[in-house]
Amino acid sequence: MIRLVDIIMRIITIVAMIGLLGSYTAPYVDPNVFYPSSLLGLAYHYLLVANIILLIYWIARWKKMAFLSLIIIASGYPLITTYYGLNPESTPDTPHDLTLMTYNIRMLDAYGWSREKDAPKRIVDYINDSDNDIVCMQEFPRREASSKKFPSYPYYHKNKDVTLISRYPIVNKGDITFEKGNSATCLYCDIAVGKDTIRVYAVHLESYRLGKNEEQIYKELTSGNTQHATEGVKNISSRLVRANRNRAKQAITIKQHMQQSPYPVIICGDFNDTPISFAYHTLSSDMKDSFIEKGRGLGNTYVGEFPSFRIDHILHAPTLRTVSYIRDTVKYSDHYPVQSKLKFR
């Protein structure tokens, strides 16, 4: 009986190993060329947990399979640091030159998702009280005027659902356009910070556009109800693949624009993608990730109906240094706000 269990567990382990190895390829494979890698990348931390559990099993059984399992898990260690920060706690009063926050404010709770009547005011007050120099917001109501809600930020630029507000002068600004049918938004501002000038890109990349139907399917699947499993998984998978492909193109377009910048670059916002993705890898190449530099603990930033991931990012040029990184766990939206203090090298 034990031998049969070992055979079954060996098969499961091999499948889990192949899945984990496949997820390692996600940052390097354009989903427009081969999309399965992007789906495995999305499942990375589930695959990692499964492999760790199987590793414990093989250690307990004192089998050689444990060594192979350990090697495969260890080979992906750099990816683990993108999900869990191992940095020491930052000192609050460390000298810095710039503070920046990115926050998906979910239309200022326009449709009452939070079920709290004062949610819009709480979001606005939170941003005003945060004392950041630059704030990038996604899902900002298109008809709202940022100058009225954030009077201490006299400089701003808005494009569709993305708004950037700043205490420092914006000396130049513009927008990046994408292919027809894409729902992404990207704006940029050249901002004078003392004697230096930086270019800040605020982005909201393509979302999965998962609605109530997909939410219901997801709840049924996680509760063990597989009556509509085939149709539901097919529908959700097609949306995931389409969004992954669009974000890959958007990331390439933005990166090409970034490479022409005459100033040090910061790019932040809701990427709608994890660090184990082609879009993130494209945008973060030759850049520093504030979470990896100074993040501590779990880095998930999405807290909505679907599984939680780190999809809100602050990336910056190597000529800047991250002094501190904070993911504040206030639940005024379906995203946590992310803040970073930066210093010129």
N, C-alpha and C positions, 0 to 999 in steps of 0.2 A: 504493500500500500504506500509506504514512504517513498519507494522508488518511483511509483507512478506519479505521486505528487511532485517529486523532483523533476520529472520529465515535463510535466505541465508547466511548472514554474520556470524551467529552462526556456521553453518556447515563449512564454510571456516575457521573460527577461530579454531574449534576443529581439523580440518585436519592440520592446520599450527602448532598447539600446539603439536600434536602427532609427526609431522615431526621434530620439534625443540627438543623435548624430545629424539627422536631417535638419533639425531645428538650428543647428550650428551654421548651416549654409544659408539661412534666411537673409542675413545682412548682405550677402555677396551675390545673390541670385535675383535678378530683375524678375518680378512676378509676371511681367509681360512676355518673358521668355519661357519661364517654368514656374507655374503658380503654386504647386504643392509645397515648395519650400516655405513660402510665405505663411501658409496655414500651419505648418509645423512650428514655425517661429512664434506664431500667436499662442500655440499650446506649450511653449517652452517650459514654463515653470510647473505645469502639470506633469509634463514628461520628466522633469528633474525630480519632482517629489516621488513619482512612481519608481524611478530608478534608485533613489535613495532607500525607499522601503524594500525594494528587491535586493539591494546591497546588504541591508541588515539581515534579510532572510538567509542569504548565502554565507554571510559571516557566521550566523548562528548554526548553519549546517556544516560549517568548516569545509567549504568546497572551493575549488580553484576558480569557479565562476566569479567569485567575489573580487579577485584581482582584476579581471577584465572589466567588471562593472565599475570598480574604483577608478581605473585608468580613464574610462570614457567620461565619467563624471568630472574627474579632476582636469581633463583636457578643456573643459568648458568653464573653468574657474573665472576667467576674465568676464564672462557673461553674468556670472552670479553677482559680481560687484555692481552691475547695472540695475539690479533689483533690490539689493540689500546693502546699505551703506555701512561700512566698517570704520568710518572715520571717528576720531575723538570729538567730543562735544566742543562746538565753537565758543570762543570767548565773545560775549555780547559787545564789548566796547573796543574790539579790534579796529584799528584805523582803516578807513576805506574811502574811496572816491565817489562811489555811485551805488545807489540801492535801486533794485528793479523787481517788479512783481508781474507775473502772468496769471490770469484768472479767467476761466470760462464762467461767466455769470448767469448762464442759462436764461437769457432774455429778461433778466431781473425778475425772475419768477412770475412772468407775465400771465401764465396760465395756472398759477396756484399749485405747482407741483409739490412745494414744501408743505402746503396746507397751513402755512402761518401767514396771517394777514400783514404782518410788518416785515416780511422777508425782503422786499425791495429796499426798504429803508435801512435794514440791517446791512445789506450788501454795500450800499452807497456809503453808509457810515464807516463800515469796516475799511473800505478803500481810502476814504478821506483820513481816517485815523492811523493808517498803516505807515505814514510818513516815508513812503518811497519816493524816489526822484522821478522814476518812470514807471508807468503802469500800462500793461498791454492786456486788453480785454477781448474775449471772444464771445460770440452770441450776445453782442450789445444791441439793444433795440434800435432799429434803423431810424426811427422817427424821434429818438431821444437826442437831446443836445448835451454833450459832455460838459460844455462850459457852465451850464446851469447846475449840474449835479456835482461837479468837482471844481469849485471856484479857485482852489489853491493851485490848480494846474492850468496855467494860462495858455500853454501851447498844446496843440492836439492835431491829430490827423485821423480821419475816419474813412473806411472803405467797406461798404456793405455791412457785415456784422462784426467787423474788427475795428477797434478803436485804440489808439495810443495817446496817452496824455503824459505831459512832461512839465516839470518845474524849470527845466533848462530850455533855452531857445532852440527851436527847430529851424535850421538854416536851409534845408532842402527836403523835399518829400516826394513820394511817388507810389505807384501801385504796379503789381505784376499781374498780368492777365494769363489765363490758362485756356485750354481747349474748350470749345463749346460743349456744354453738358456737364462740365466739372462744377462742383459746388464749393471748391476751395477759395479762400481769400488770403491775399498777402499784400501788406503795405510795408513801406520802409521810410525811415526818417533819419536824416543826418542831424545829429544833436551836438551842440557846442557845450562841452563840460569843462569849464575853466579854460585853459589854454589848449585843450585837446578837443578833437571832434571824433565822434563814433557814429557808425551807422547801425541802427536797430531795425531788424525785420520782425514784424508781428504777423503771425500766421495762424490760420485755422484750416488745416488740411482736410481733405475729403473724409466725411464720416461714413459709417456703415449704413446709415439710414435705417436702422432697425427700429420698428415701431411696436405698437401694442400687440399685433399679431405675432411678431417674432418673440416678444417678451412672454406671451402666453405659451408659445411652443417651447421656449427655453425652460419655463417653469414646469411644464408637463414632463419634459425629458429628465430634468434634475429630480423630479419627484417619482420617477419610475414609470410614468404613463407613456408607453411607446405606441399608442394607437395611431398617432399621426407622425411617427418618428421619421419615416423615409421621406415623406413630402416636406416635413418641417426642416430636416437637416439639409435637404437639397436646396430649399429656398434660402436658408441662412447662409449656406456655403457660397451660393452664387453671389449674394450681396457682399460677402467678405472678399471674394476673389476680385469682383469688379472694383471695390474701393481700394484694395491693395494695389491693383494695377494703376488706377488713377493717381494714387498718392506717389507711386514711384515716378511717374511722369512729372508730377508737380514738384517733387523734390529735386529732380534733375534741372528743371527750369529755374527754380530758386537758386540752386547751387551755382549755376552758370552766371546768374546775376550777381551773386555774392562775390564771386571770383573777380569781378570787375570793379569792386568797391575800392575807392581811394583811401578809405578809412578802416580802422579795426571794426570788425563786425560782431554784433550780438544778434542771435536769432532766438526767439522765444514764442511760446504759444501752445495751442492744442494741436499736436501733430496727429492725434487720433491713431497713433501707432506706437508700439513698444520699442525699447532699445534693440530688440531682436528682430529687426525689420530692415528692408532695403532702403526705405525712405529715411529712417533715422540714421542709418549708416552713411547714406549719401550726404545728408546735411551736416553730420558731425565729423566728417573726415577733415583733418587738419584743424579741428576745433576742440575746445575743452567743454566737458559737461559739468555744470555746477554740482549736480547731485553726486557724481563720481568723485569730484574733487573734495566736497565737504559734507555730503549727505550722510545721514546716520539713521539706521533702522530701515524699516520697510519704506519703499519709495512710491507706493501706489498713489495715484492722484485722481483716478476716476472712482466715484462712489455711487454710481447709478444702479439701474436694474440688472445690468449684465456683469460678468466677472470683472473684478477690479484690476487695473494695470497702471503702470506709470506711462502716461501718454502726454503729459504736460511737461515741457522741457525748457531749460535755459542753457543755451550753448553760447560760447564766446571765443573770440580769437585768443591765441596763446600770449598775445601782448597784454592781456588782462589776466588777473588772478582772482579766483574765488576766495573770498574771506570767510563767508558763511553761507549756509543754505538752510532754508526753513520751509517745510511743508506744513502749513497750518491746517489743523483738522477741524476747522469750522464747517458746519454743514448747512450753508445757506444756498448751495447749488449742488449739482451732481458732480462737481469737480472740487478738489481742494485747491486753494491758492498756493502758489509757489513763489518764494521770495529769495533773492540772493544779494549779498553785498560784494561788490567788485572793487578791485584796486588796479591802477595802472602799474605795470612793471617798470 
